[in-house]
Amino acid sequence: MKTGKLIWIECLCGYQLFRYFKAGKGRIIKCFIGRLSEDRVGLAGRATHSKPRCPNCGKELGIIMIIRGEPALKLNQGTIKNIIV
């Protein structure tokens, strides 16, 4: 991927969860683990179908799934701040 933006994904409580390389336009629905540049949650190396939580407030962020052959975090839209790129 050559074009895109590095953005911070934040929990609703304000904790910065990770920095993500967003390619394309629109809402963030899933985050591919390989595109994380800074991970404060520890998503890399987690098992498939695990449900990571925010280290600050404990809300469930989503579920780790295999999407298009890559591990990705399918986000719960009610736990992260709305970021529209």
PyMOL Python script that loads the backbone (N, CA, C, O; Angstrom):
from pymol import cmd

cmd.read_pdbstr("""\
ATOM      1  N   MET A   1       0.834  -1.177   0.000  1.00  0.00           N
ATOM      2  CA  MET A   1       0.000   0.000   0.000  1.00  0.00           C
ATOM      3  C   MET A   1       0.881   1.244   0.000  1.00  0.00           C
ATOM      4  O   MET A   1       1.795   1.388   0.812  1.00  0.00           O
ATOM      5  N   LYS A   2       0.584   2.113  -0.912  1.00  0.00           N
ATOM      6  CA  LYS A   2       1.393   3.309  -1.028  1.00  0.00           C
ATOM      7  C   LYS A   2       0.681   4.556  -0.535  1.00  0.00           C
ATOM      8  O   LYS A   2       1.324   5.460  -0.002  1.00  0.00           O
ATOM      9  N   THR A   3      -0.641   4.623  -0.701  1.00  0.00           N
ATOM     10  CA  THR A   3      -1.357   5.814  -0.278  1.00  0.00           C
ATOM     11  C   THR A   3      -2.254   5.499   0.909  1.00  0.00           C
ATOM     12  O   THR A   3      -2.834   4.417   1.001  1.00  0.00           O
ATOM     13  N   GLY A   4      -2.356   6.452   1.804  1.00  0.00           N
ATOM     14  CA  GLY A   4      -3.182   6.283   2.986  1.00  0.00           C
ATOM     15  C   GLY A   4      -2.732   7.232   4.069  1.00  0.00           C
ATOM     16  O   GLY A   4      -1.919   8.126   3.835  1.00  0.00           O
ATOM     17  N   LYS A   5      -3.271   7.030   5.259  1.00  0.00           N
ATOM     18  CA  LYS A   5      -2.954   7.888   6.394  1.00  0.00           C
ATOM     19  C   LYS A   5      -2.667   7.046   7.622  1.00  0.00           C
ATOM     20  O   LYS A   5      -3.238   5.969   7.794  1.00  0.00           O
ATOM     21  N   LEU A   6      -1.784   7.538   8.473  1.00  0.00           N
ATOM     22  CA  LEU A   6      -1.567   6.945   9.785  1.00  0.00           C
ATOM     23  C   LEU A   6      -2.485   7.672  10.753  1.00  0.00           C
ATOM     24  O   LEU A   6      -2.389   8.890  10.904  1.00  0.00           O
ATOM     25  N   ILE A   7      -3.370   6.940  11.406  1.00  0.00           N
ATOM     26  CA  ILE A   7      -4.305   7.555  12.328  1.00  0.00           C
ATOM     27  C   ILE A   7      -4.286   6.817  13.665  1.00  0.00           C
ATOM     28  O   ILE A   7      -3.947   5.635  13.732  1.00  0.00           O
ATOM     29  N   TRP A   8      -4.651   7.528  14.720  1.00  0.00           N
ATOM     30  CA  TRP A   8      -4.795   6.924  16.037  1.00  0.00           C
ATOM     31  C   TRP A   8      -6.217   6.413  16.183  1.00  0.00           C
ATOM     32  O   TRP A   8      -7.173   7.125  15.876  1.00  0.00           O
ATOM     33  N   ILE A   9      -6.356   5.192  16.648  1.00  0.00           N
ATOM     34  CA  ILE A   9      -7.654   4.625  16.995  1.00  0.00           C
ATOM     35  C   ILE A   9      -7.785   4.768  18.505  1.00  0.00           C
ATOM     36  O   ILE A   9      -6.937   4.293  19.260  1.00  0.00           O
ATOM     37  N   GLU A  10      -8.868   5.435  18.943  1.00  0.00           N
ATOM     38  CA  GLU A  10      -9.067   5.705  20.365  1.00  0.00           C
ATOM     39  C   GLU A  10     -10.343   5.057  20.870  1.00  0.00           C
ATOM     40  O   GLU A  10     -11.332   4.947  20.146  1.00  0.00           O
ATOM     41  N   CYS A  11     -10.304   4.632  22.116  1.00  0.00           N
ATOM     42  CA  CYS A  11     -11.488   4.127  22.804  1.00  0.00           C
ATOM     43  C   CYS A  11     -12.369   5.325  23.149  1.00  0.00           C
ATOM     44  O   CYS A  11     -11.905   6.465  23.115  1.00  0.00           O
ATOM     45  N   LEU A  12     -13.614   5.081  23.474  1.00  0.00           N
ATOM     46  CA  LEU A  12     -14.503   6.164  23.880  1.00  0.00           C
ATOM     47  C   LEU A  12     -14.046   6.833  25.170  1.00  0.00           C
ATOM     48  O   LEU A  12     -14.385   7.989  25.422  1.00  0.00           O
ATOM     49  N   CYS A  13     -13.284   6.119  25.983  1.00  0.00           N
ATOM     50  CA  CYS A  13     -12.781   6.704  27.234  1.00  0.00           C
ATOM     51  C   CYS A  13     -11.608   7.654  26.978  1.00  0.00           C
ATOM     52  O   CYS A  13     -11.169   8.350  27.893  1.00  0.00           O
ATOM     53  N   GLY A  14     -11.090   7.690  25.728  1.00  0.00           N
ATOM     54  CA  GLY A  14     -10.010   8.600  25.376  1.00  0.00           C
ATOM     55  C   GLY A  14      -8.643   7.952  25.298  1.00  0.00           C
ATOM     56  O   GLY A  14      -7.676   8.614  24.923  1.00  0.00           O
ATOM     57  N   TYR A  15      -8.532   6.675  25.642  1.00  0.00           N
ATOM     58  CA  TYR A  15      -7.245   5.972  25.604  1.00  0.00           C
ATOM     59  C   TYR A  15      -6.860   5.671  24.160  1.00  0.00           C
ATOM     60  O   TYR A  15      -7.666   5.138  23.397  1.00  0.00           O
ATOM     61  N   GLN A  16      -5.635   6.011  23.787  1.00  0.00           N
ATOM     62  CA  GLN A  16      -5.144   5.722  22.437  1.00  0.00           C
ATOM     63  C   GLN A  16      -4.735   4.257  22.371  1.00  0.00           C
ATOM     64  O   GLN A  16      -3.778   3.838  23.021  1.00  0.00           O
ATOM     65  N   LEU A  17      -5.473   3.485  21.577  1.00  0.00           N
ATOM     66  CA  LEU A  17      -5.287   2.044  21.514  1.00  0.00           C
ATOM     67  C   LEU A  17      -4.134   1.641  20.610  1.00  0.00           C
ATOM     68  O   LEU A  17      -3.235   0.911  21.027  1.00  0.00           O
ATOM     69  N   PHE A  18      -4.162   2.118  19.367  1.00  0.00           N
ATOM     70  CA  PHE A  18      -3.100   1.785  18.425  1.00  0.00           C
ATOM     71  C   PHE A  18      -3.102   2.782  17.286  1.00  0.00           C
ATOM     72  O   PHE A  18      -4.072   3.509  17.073  1.00  0.00           O
ATOM     73  N   ARG A  19      -2.005   2.802  16.563  1.00  0.00           N
ATOM     74  CA  ARG A  19      -1.849   3.632  15.381  1.00  0.00           C
ATOM     75  C   ARG A  19      -1.989   2.730  14.177  1.00  0.00           C
ATOM     76  O   ARG A  19      -1.360   1.674  14.111  1.00  0.00           O
ATOM     77  N   TYR A  20      -2.812   3.138  13.217  1.00  0.00           N
ATOM     78  CA  TYR A  20      -3.197   2.273  12.121  1.00  0.00           C
ATOM     79  C   TYR A  20      -3.014   2.983  10.791  1.00  0.00           C
ATOM     80  O   TYR A  20      -3.312   4.171  10.664  1.00  0.00           O
ATOM     81  N   PHE A  21      -2.522   2.250   9.801  1.00  0.00           N
ATOM     82  CA  PHE A  21      -2.387   2.782   8.444  1.00  0.00           C
ATOM     83  C   PHE A  21      -3.705   2.532   7.723  1.00  0.00           C
ATOM     84  O   PHE A  21      -4.017   1.400   7.353  1.00  0.00           O
ATOM     85  N   LYS A  22      -4.480   3.606   7.527  1.00  0.00           N
ATOM     86  CA  LYS A  22      -5.787   3.508   6.881  1.00  0.00           C
ATOM     87  C   LYS A  22      -5.648   3.822   5.406  1.00  0.00           C
ATOM     88  O   LYS A  22      -5.224   4.916   5.035  1.00  0.00           O
ATOM     89  N   ALA A  23      -6.003   2.864   4.565  1.00  0.00           N
ATOM     90  CA  ALA A  23      -5.994   3.048   3.116  1.00  0.00           C
ATOM     91  C   ALA A  23      -7.434   3.201   2.662  1.00  0.00           C
ATOM     92  O   ALA A  23      -8.309   2.450   3.093  1.00  0.00           O
ATOM     93  N   GLY A  24      -7.675   4.148   1.814  1.00  0.00           N
ATOM     94  CA  GLY A  24      -9.017   4.344   1.293  1.00  0.00           C
ATOM     95  C   GLY A  24      -9.838   5.289   2.147  1.00  0.00           C
ATOM     96  O   GLY A  24      -9.347   5.895   3.100  1.00  0.00           O
ATOM     97  N   LYS A  25     -11.106   5.395   1.772  1.00  0.00           N
ATOM     98  CA  LYS A  25     -12.016   6.314   2.444  1.00  0.00           C
ATOM     99  C   LYS A  25     -13.051   5.531   3.227  1.00  0.00           C
ATOM    100  O   LYS A  25     -13.215   4.326   3.038  1.00  0.00           O
ATOM    101  N   GLY A  26     -13.744   6.232   4.106  1.00  0.00           N
ATOM    102  CA  GLY A  26     -14.857   5.625   4.825  1.00  0.00           C
ATOM    103  C   GLY A  26     -14.536   5.289   6.263  1.00  0.00           C
ATOM    104  O   GLY A  26     -13.448   5.571   6.764  1.00  0.00           O
ATOM    105  N   ARG A  27     -15.518   4.674   6.918  1.00  0.00           N
ATOM    106  CA  ARG A  27     -15.381   4.298   8.323  1.00  0.00           C
ATOM    107  C   ARG A  27     -14.402   3.155   8.498  1.00  0.00           C
ATOM    108  O   ARG A  27     -14.097   2.418   7.560  1.00  0.00           O
ATOM    109  N   ILE A  28     -13.924   3.027   9.706  1.00  0.00           N
ATOM    110  CA  ILE A  28     -13.039   1.903  10.037  1.00  0.00           C
ATOM    111  C   ILE A  28     -13.902   0.799  10.622  1.00  0.00           C
ATOM    112  O   ILE A  28     -14.507   0.959  11.682  1.00  0.00           O
ATOM    113  N   ILE A  29     -13.948  -0.317   9.921  1.00  0.00           N
ATOM    114  CA  ILE A  29     -14.758  -1.451  10.350  1.00  0.00           C
ATOM    115  C   ILE A  29     -13.856  -2.577  10.842  1.00  0.00           C
ATOM    116  O   ILE A  29     -14.185  -3.280  11.797  1.00  0.00           O
ATOM    117  N   LYS A  30     -12.714  -2.736  10.177  1.00  0.00           N
ATOM    118  CA  LYS A  30     -11.745  -3.760  10.576  1.00  0.00           C
ATOM    119  C   LYS A  30     -10.350  -3.170  10.470  1.00  0.00           C
ATOM    120  O   LYS A  30     -10.095  -2.294   9.644  1.00  0.00           O
ATOM    121  N   CYS A  31      -9.455  -3.656  11.309  1.00  0.00           N
ATOM    122  CA  CYS A  31      -8.064  -3.210  11.299  1.00  0.00           C
ATOM    123  C   CYS A  31      -7.172  -4.426  11.114  1.00  0.00           C
ATOM    124  O   CYS A  31      -7.137  -5.316  11.964  1.00  0.00           O
ATOM    125  N   PHE A  32      -6.455  -4.458  10.005  1.00  0.00           N
ATOM    126  CA  PHE A  32      -5.530  -5.567   9.763  1.00  0.00           C
ATOM    127  C   PHE A  32      -4.319  -5.416  10.681  1.00  0.00           C
ATOM    128  O   PHE A  32      -3.736  -4.336  10.779  1.00  0.00           O
ATOM    129  N   ILE A  33      -3.948  -6.496  11.347  1.00  0.00           N
ATOM    130  CA  ILE A  33      -2.871  -6.479  12.333  1.00  0.00           C
ATOM    131  C   ILE A  33      -1.545  -6.074  11.684  1.00  0.00           C
ATOM    132  O   ILE A  33      -0.728  -5.417  12.328  1.00  0.00           O
ATOM    133  N   GLY A  34      -1.317  -6.449  10.433  1.00  0.00           N
ATOM    134  CA  GLY A  34      -0.079  -6.118   9.738  1.00  0.00           C
ATOM    135  C   GLY A  34       0.093  -4.634   9.456  1.00  0.00           C
ATOM    136  O   GLY A  34       1.202  -4.195   9.154  1.00  0.00           O
ATOM    137  N   ARG A  35      -0.970  -3.854   9.548  1.00  0.00           N
ATOM    138  CA  ARG A  35      -0.893  -2.414   9.276  1.00  0.00           C
ATOM    139  C   ARG A  35      -0.722  -1.566  10.535  1.00  0.00           C
ATOM    140  O   ARG A  35      -0.686  -0.339  10.448  1.00  0.00           O
ATOM    141  N   LEU A  36      -0.616  -2.196  11.693  1.00  0.00           N
ATOM    142  CA  LEU A  36      -0.426  -1.443  12.934  1.00  0.00           C
ATOM    143  C   LEU A  36       1.009  -0.952  13.017  1.00  0.00           C
ATOM    144  O   LEU A  36       1.948  -1.714  12.786  1.00  0.00           O
ATOM    145  N   SER A  37       1.177   0.320  13.348  1.00  0.00           N
ATOM    146  CA  SER A  37       2.537   0.827  13.505  1.00  0.00           C
ATOM    147  C   SER A  37       2.902   0.970  14.981  1.00  0.00           C
ATOM    148  O   SER A  37       4.077   0.883  15.339  1.00  0.00           O
ATOM    149  N   GLU A  38       1.919   1.186  15.827  1.00  0.00           N
ATOM    150  CA  GLU A  38       2.158   1.256  17.268  1.00  0.00           C
ATOM    151  C   GLU A  38       0.968   0.591  17.952  1.00  0.00           C
ATOM    152  O   GLU A  38      -0.177   0.988  17.736  1.00  0.00           O
ATOM    153  N   ASP A  39       1.237  -0.413  18.771  1.00  0.00           N
ATOM    154  CA  ASP A  39       0.183  -1.222  19.372  1.00  0.00           C
ATOM    155  C   ASP A  39       0.270  -1.133  20.885  1.00  0.00           C
ATOM    156  O   ASP A  39       1.218  -1.646  21.478  1.00  0.00           O
ATOM    157  N   ARG A  40      -0.696  -0.494  21.515  1.00  0.00           N
ATOM    158  CA  ARG A  40      -0.710  -0.359  22.974  1.00  0.00           C
ATOM    159  C   ARG A  40      -1.652  -1.355  23.641  1.00  0.00           C
ATOM    160  O   ARG A  40      -1.814  -1.344  24.861  1.00  0.00           O
ATOM    161  N   VAL A  41      -2.269  -2.211  22.838  1.00  0.00           N
ATOM    162  CA  VAL A  41      -3.218  -3.195  23.358  1.00  0.00           C
ATOM    163  C   VAL A  41      -2.614  -4.597  23.351  1.00  0.00           C
ATOM    164  O   VAL A  41      -3.004  -5.446  24.153  1.00  0.00           O
ATOM    165  N   GLY A  42      -1.669  -4.840  22.455  1.00  0.00           N
ATOM    166  CA  GLY A  42      -1.066  -6.162  22.333  1.00  0.00           C
ATOM    167  C   GLY A  42      -1.832  -7.058  21.383  1.00  0.00           C
ATOM    168  O   GLY A  42      -2.048  -8.234  21.678  1.00  0.00           O
ATOM    169  N   LEU A  43      -2.248  -6.517  20.240  1.00  0.00           N
ATOM    170  CA  LEU A  43      -3.017  -7.295  19.272  1.00  0.00           C
ATOM    171  C   LEU A  43      -2.156  -8.287  18.501  1.00  0.00           C
ATOM    172  O   LEU A  43      -2.625  -9.369  18.148  1.00  0.00           O
ATOM    173  N   ALA A  44      -0.908  -7.933  18.238  1.00  0.00           N
ATOM    174  CA  ALA A  44      -0.022  -8.809  17.469  1.00  0.00           C
ATOM    175  C   ALA A  44       0.227 -10.099  18.255  1.00  0.00           C
ATOM    176  O   ALA A  44       0.581 -10.062  19.434  1.00  0.00           O
ATOM    177  N   GLY A  45       0.041 -11.218  17.595  1.00  0.00           N
ATOM    178  CA  GLY A  45       0.294 -12.503  18.236  1.00  0.00           C
ATOM    179  C   GLY A  45      -0.881 -13.067  19.006  1.00  0.00           C
ATOM    180  O   GLY A  45      -0.760 -14.141  19.597  1.00  0.00           O
ATOM    181  N   ARG A  46      -2.006 -12.386  19.022  1.00  0.00           N
ATOM    182  CA  ARG A  46      -3.172 -12.908  19.726  1.00  0.00           C
ATOM    183  C   ARG A  46      -3.838 -14.007  18.917  1.00  0.00           C
ATOM    184  O   ARG A  46      -3.733 -14.037  17.690  1.00  0.00           O
ATOM    185  N   ALA A  47      -4.512 -14.893  19.596  1.00  0.00           N
ATOM    186  CA  ALA A  47      -5.178 -16.023  18.944  1.00  0.00           C
ATOM    187  C   ALA A  47      -6.433 -15.566  18.200  1.00  0.00           C
ATOM    188  O   ALA A  47      -7.063 -14.576  18.571  1.00  0.00           O
ATOM    189  N   THR A  48      -6.782 -16.299  17.151  1.00  0.00           N
ATOM    190  CA  THR A  48      -8.013 -16.028  16.423  1.00  0.00           C
ATOM    191  C   THR A  48      -9.202 -16.230  17.356  1.00  0.00           C
ATOM    192  O   THR A  48      -9.180 -17.127  18.199  1.00  0.00           O
ATOM    193  N   HIS A  49     -10.210 -15.428  17.220  1.00  0.00           N
ATOM    194  CA  HIS A  49     -11.442 -15.431  18.013  1.00  0.00           C
ATOM    195  C   HIS A  49     -11.237 -14.936  19.440  1.00  0.00           C
ATOM    196  O   HIS A  49     -12.129 -15.094  20.273  1.00  0.00           O
ATOM    197  N   SER A  50     -10.075 -14.338  19.744  1.00  0.00           N
ATOM    198  CA  SER A  50      -9.922 -13.717  21.055  1.00  0.00           C
ATOM    199  C   SER A  50     -10.559 -12.335  21.003  1.00  0.00           C
ATOM    200  O   SER A  50     -10.690 -11.749  19.928  1.00  0.00           O
ATOM    201  N   LYS A  51     -10.952 -11.820  22.150  1.00  0.00           N
ATOM    202  CA  LYS A  51     -11.651 -10.540  22.233  1.00  0.00           C
ATOM    203  C   LYS A  51     -10.854  -9.582  23.109  1.00  0.00           C
ATOM    204  O   LYS A  51     -11.014  -9.571  24.330  1.00  0.00           O
ATOM    205  N   PRO A  52      -9.982  -8.765  22.478  1.00  0.00           N
ATOM    206  CA  PRO A  52      -9.169  -7.834  23.262  1.00  0.00           C
ATOM    207  C   PRO A  52     -10.022  -6.751  23.911  1.00  0.00           C
ATOM    208  O   PRO A  52     -11.098  -6.404  23.423  1.00  0.00           O
ATOM    209  N   ARG A  53      -9.512  -6.225  25.025  1.00  0.00           N
ATOM    210  CA  ARG A  53     -10.210  -5.187  25.786  1.00  0.00           C
ATOM    211  C   ARG A  53      -9.333  -3.953  25.915  1.00  0.00           C
ATOM    212  O   ARG A  53      -8.108  -4.024  25.813  1.00  0.00           O
ATOM    213  N   CYS A  54      -9.986  -2.825  26.140  1.00  0.00           N
ATOM    214  CA  CYS A  54      -9.264  -1.572  26.379  1.00  0.00           C
ATOM    215  C   CYS A  54      -8.533  -1.692  27.716  1.00  0.00           C
ATOM    216  O   CYS A  54      -9.147  -2.077  28.711  1.00  0.00           O
ATOM    217  N   PRO A  55      -7.237  -1.371  27.764  1.00  0.00           N
ATOM    218  CA  PRO A  55      -6.496  -1.472  29.020  1.00  0.00           C
ATOM    219  C   PRO A  55      -6.956  -0.452  30.063  1.00  0.00           C
ATOM    220  O   PRO A  55      -6.720  -0.640  31.257  1.00  0.00           O
ATOM    221  N   ASN A  56      -7.603   0.616  29.626  1.00  0.00           N
ATOM    222  CA  ASN A  56      -8.008   1.674  30.547  1.00  0.00           C
ATOM    223  C   ASN A  56      -9.377   1.412  31.173  1.00  0.00           C
ATOM    224  O   ASN A  56      -9.512   1.442  32.396  1.00  0.00           O
ATOM    225  N   CYS A  57     -10.407   1.151  30.334  1.00  0.00           N
ATOM    226  CA  CYS A  57     -11.765   1.006  30.859  1.00  0.00           C
ATOM    227  C   CYS A  57     -12.292  -0.426  30.824  1.00  0.00           C
ATOM    228  O   CYS A  57     -13.296  -0.726  31.470  1.00  0.00           O
ATOM    229  N   GLY A  58     -11.632  -1.314  30.083  1.00  0.00           N
ATOM    230  CA  GLY A  58     -12.038  -2.718  30.046  1.00  0.00           C
ATOM    231  C   GLY A  58     -13.120  -3.065  29.041  1.00  0.00           C
ATOM    232  O   GLY A  58     -13.603  -4.197  29.038  1.00  0.00           O
ATOM    233  N   LYS A  59     -13.520  -2.125  28.182  1.00  0.00           N
ATOM    234  CA  LYS A  59     -14.530  -2.430  27.170  1.00  0.00           C
ATOM    235  C   LYS A  59     -13.953  -3.348  26.104  1.00  0.00           C
ATOM    236  O   LYS A  59     -12.776  -3.259  25.757  1.00  0.00           O
ATOM    237  N   GLU A  60     -14.800  -4.229  25.593  1.00  0.00           N
ATOM    238  CA  GLU A  60     -14.397  -5.157  24.541  1.00  0.00           C
ATOM    239  C   GLU A  60     -14.292  -4.399  23.216  1.00  0.00           C
ATOM    240  O   GLU A  60     -15.245  -3.743  22.797  1.00  0.00           O
ATOM    241  N   LEU A  61     -13.132  -4.491  22.559  1.00  0.00           N
ATOM    242  CA  LEU A  61     -12.886  -3.742  21.330  1.00  0.00           C
ATOM    243  C   LEU A  61     -13.440  -4.421  20.087  1.00  0.00           C
ATOM    244  O   LEU A  61     -13.823  -3.743  19.134  1.00  0.00           O
ATOM    245  N   GLY A  62     -13.487  -5.716  20.081  1.00  0.00           N
ATOM    246  CA  GLY A  62     -13.953  -6.467  18.912  1.00  0.00           C
ATOM    247  C   GLY A  62     -13.484  -7.900  19.016  1.00  0.00           C
ATOM    248  O   GLY A  62     -13.294  -8.430  20.111  1.00  0.00           O
ATOM    249  N   ILE A  63     -13.298  -8.526  17.856  1.00  0.00           N
ATOM    250  CA  ILE A  63     -12.863  -9.918  17.813  1.00  0.00           C
ATOM    251  C   ILE A  63     -11.794 -10.072  16.732  1.00  0.00           C
ATOM    252  O   ILE A  63     -11.893  -9.475  15.660  1.00  0.00           O
ATOM    253  N   ILE A  64     -10.768 -10.881  17.025  1.00  0.00           N
ATOM    254  CA  ILE A  64      -9.709 -11.162  16.060  1.00  0.00           C
ATOM    255  C   ILE A  64     -10.216 -12.250  15.102  1.00  0.00           C
ATOM    256  O   ILE A  64     -10.634 -13.325  15.532  1.00  0.00           O
ATOM    257  N   MET A  65     -10.173 -11.952  13.808  1.00  0.00           N
ATOM    258  CA  MET A  65     -10.645 -12.888  12.790  1.00  0.00           C
ATOM    259  C   MET A  65      -9.636 -12.948  11.650  1.00  0.00           C
ATOM    260  O   MET A  65      -8.764 -12.088  11.528  1.00  0.00           O
ATOM    261  N   ILE A  66      -9.767 -13.967  10.829  1.00  0.00           N
ATOM    262  CA  ILE A  66      -8.983 -14.043   9.601  1.00  0.00           C
ATOM    263  C   ILE A  66      -9.864 -13.489   8.481  1.00  0.00           C
ATOM    264  O   ILE A  66     -10.898 -14.069   8.152  1.00  0.00           O
ATOM    265  N   ILE A  67      -9.445 -12.356   7.896  1.00  0.00           N
ATOM    266  CA  ILE A  67     -10.198 -11.714   6.821  1.00  0.00           C
ATOM    267  C   ILE A  67      -9.274 -11.605   5.620  1.00  0.00           C
ATOM    268  O   ILE A  67      -8.194 -11.020   5.711  1.00  0.00           O
ATOM    269  N   ARG A  68      -9.696 -12.166   4.500  1.00  0.00           N
ATOM    270  CA  ARG A  68      -8.893 -12.215   3.277  1.00  0.00           C
ATOM    271  C   ARG A  68      -7.511 -12.814   3.531  1.00  0.00           C
ATOM    272  O   ARG A  68      -6.528 -12.366   2.941  1.00  0.00           O
ATOM    273  N   GLY A  69      -7.427 -13.804   4.386  1.00  0.00           N
ATOM    274  CA  GLY A  69      -6.184 -14.515   4.640  1.00  0.00           C
ATOM    275  C   GLY A  69      -5.248 -13.841   5.624  1.00  0.00           C
ATOM    276  O   GLY A  69      -4.151 -14.346   5.861  1.00  0.00           O
ATOM    277  N   GLU A  70      -5.645 -12.711   6.207  1.00  0.00           N
ATOM    278  CA  GLU A  70      -4.812 -11.986   7.169  1.00  0.00           C
ATOM    279  C   GLU A  70      -5.556 -11.826   8.485  1.00  0.00           C
ATOM    280  O   GLU A  70      -6.779 -11.684   8.488  1.00  0.00           O
ATOM    281  N   PRO A  71      -4.836 -11.847   9.611  1.00  0.00           N
ATOM    282  CA  PRO A  71      -5.502 -11.573  10.886  1.00  0.00           C
ATOM    283  C   PRO A  71      -5.909 -10.106  10.969  1.00  0.00           C
ATOM    284  O   PRO A  71      -5.144  -9.216  10.597  1.00  0.00           O
ATOM    285  N   ALA A  72      -7.115  -9.870  11.457  1.00  0.00           N
ATOM    286  CA  ALA A  72      -7.645  -8.522  11.562  1.00  0.00           C
ATOM    287  C   ALA A  72      -8.539  -8.417  12.792  1.00  0.00           C
ATOM    288  O   ALA A  72      -9.107  -9.410  13.247  1.00  0.00           O
ATOM    289  N   LEU A  73      -8.657  -7.210  13.320  1.00  0.00           N
ATOM    290  CA  LEU A  73      -9.561  -6.938  14.428  1.00  0.00           C
ATOM    291  C   LEU A  73     -10.853  -6.382  13.846  1.00  0.00           C
ATOM    292  O   LEU A  73     -10.864  -5.282  13.295  1.00  0.00           O
ATOM    293  N   LYS A  74     -11.936  -7.134  13.966  1.00  0.00           N
ATOM    294  CA  LYS A  74     -13.263  -6.654  13.554  1.00  0.00           C
ATOM    295  C   LYS A  74     -13.796  -5.850  14.720  1.00  0.00           C
ATOM    296  O   LYS A  74     -14.074  -6.404  15.783  1.00  0.00           O
ATOM    297  N   LEU A  75     -13.944  -4.539  14.530  1.00  0.00           N
ATOM    298  CA  LEU A  75     -14.222  -3.621  15.625  1.00  0.00           C
ATOM    299  C   LEU A  75     -15.685  -3.600  16.034  1.00  0.00           C
ATOM    300  O   LEU A  75     -16.583  -3.725  15.202  1.00  0.00           O
ATOM    301  N   ASN A  76     -15.908  -3.439  17.342  1.00  0.00           N
ATOM    302  CA  ASN A  76     -17.225  -3.097  17.857  1.00  0.00           C
ATOM    303  C   ASN A  76     -17.362  -1.594  17.693  1.00  0.00           C
ATOM    304  O   ASN A  76     -16.596  -0.843  18.297  1.00  0.00           O
ATOM    305  N   GLN A  77     -18.304  -1.141  16.901  1.00  0.00           N
ATOM    306  CA  GLN A  77     -18.401   0.276  16.579  1.00  0.00           C
ATOM    307  C   GLN A  77     -18.777   1.135  17.782  1.00  0.00           C
ATOM    308  O   GLN A  77     -18.540   2.343  17.759  1.00  0.00           O
ATOM    309  N   GLY A  78     -19.343   0.564  18.810  1.00  0.00           N
ATOM    310  CA  GLY A  78     -19.733   1.334  19.983  1.00  0.00           C
ATOM    311  C   GLY A  78     -18.614   1.570  20.969  1.00  0.00           C
ATOM    312  O   GLY A  78     -18.824   2.241  21.980  1.00  0.00           O
ATOM    313  N   THR A  79     -17.418   1.036  20.708  1.00  0.00           N
ATOM    314  CA  THR A  79     -16.332   1.183  21.680  1.00  0.00           C
ATOM    315  C   THR A  79     -15.216   2.103  21.225  1.00  0.00           C
ATOM    316  O   THR A  79     -14.351   2.458  22.026  1.00  0.00           O
ATOM    317  N   ILE A  80     -15.214   2.502  19.954  1.00  0.00           N
ATOM    318  CA  ILE A  80     -14.156   3.401  19.490  1.00  0.00           C
ATOM    319  C   ILE A  80     -14.765   4.722  19.032  1.00  0.00           C
ATOM    320  O   ILE A  80     -15.937   4.786  18.661  1.00  0.00           O
ATOM    321  N   LYS A  81     -13.951   5.770  19.064  1.00  0.00           N
ATOM    322  CA  LYS A  81     -14.420   7.063  18.605  1.00  0.00           C
ATOM    323  C   LYS A  81     -14.591   7.025  17.088  1.00  0.00           C
ATOM    324  O   LYS A  81     -13.803   6.396  16.383  1.00  0.00           O
ATOM    325  N   ASN A  82     -15.616   7.698  16.598  1.00  0.00           N
ATOM    326  CA  ASN A  82     -15.879   7.725  15.172  1.00  0.00           C
ATOM    327  C   ASN A  82     -14.773   8.472  14.446  1.00  0.00           C
ATOM    328  O   ASN A  82     -14.517   9.643  14.724  1.00  0.00           O
ATOM    329  N   ILE A  83     -14.121   7.791  13.517  1.00  0.00           N
ATOM    330  CA  ILE A  83     -13.074   8.387  12.698  1.00  0.00           C
ATOM    331  C   ILE A  83     -13.475   8.139  11.257  1.00  0.00           C
ATOM    332  O   ILE A  83     -13.520   6.994  10.807  1.00  0.00           O
ATOM    333  N   ILE A  84     -13.761   9.193  10.544  1.00  0.00           N
ATOM    334  CA  ILE A  84     -14.126   9.065   9.132  1.00  0.00           C
ATOM    335  C   ILE A  84     -13.020   9.705   8.311  1.00  0.00           C
ATOM    336  O   ILE A  84     -12.732  10.894   8.450  1.00  0.00           O
ATOM    337  N   VAL A  85     -12.408   8.906   7.460  1.00  0.00           N
ATOM    338  CA  VAL A  85     -11.283   9.386   6.648  1.00  0.00           C
ATOM    339  C   VAL A  85     -11.762   9.608   5.236  1.00  0.00           C
ATOM    340  O   VAL A  85     -10.981  10.013   4.375  1.00  0.00           O
TER     341      VAL A  85
END
""", "prot")
cmd.dss("prot")
cmd.show_as("cartoon", "prot")
cmd.util.cbc("prot")
cmd.orient("prot")
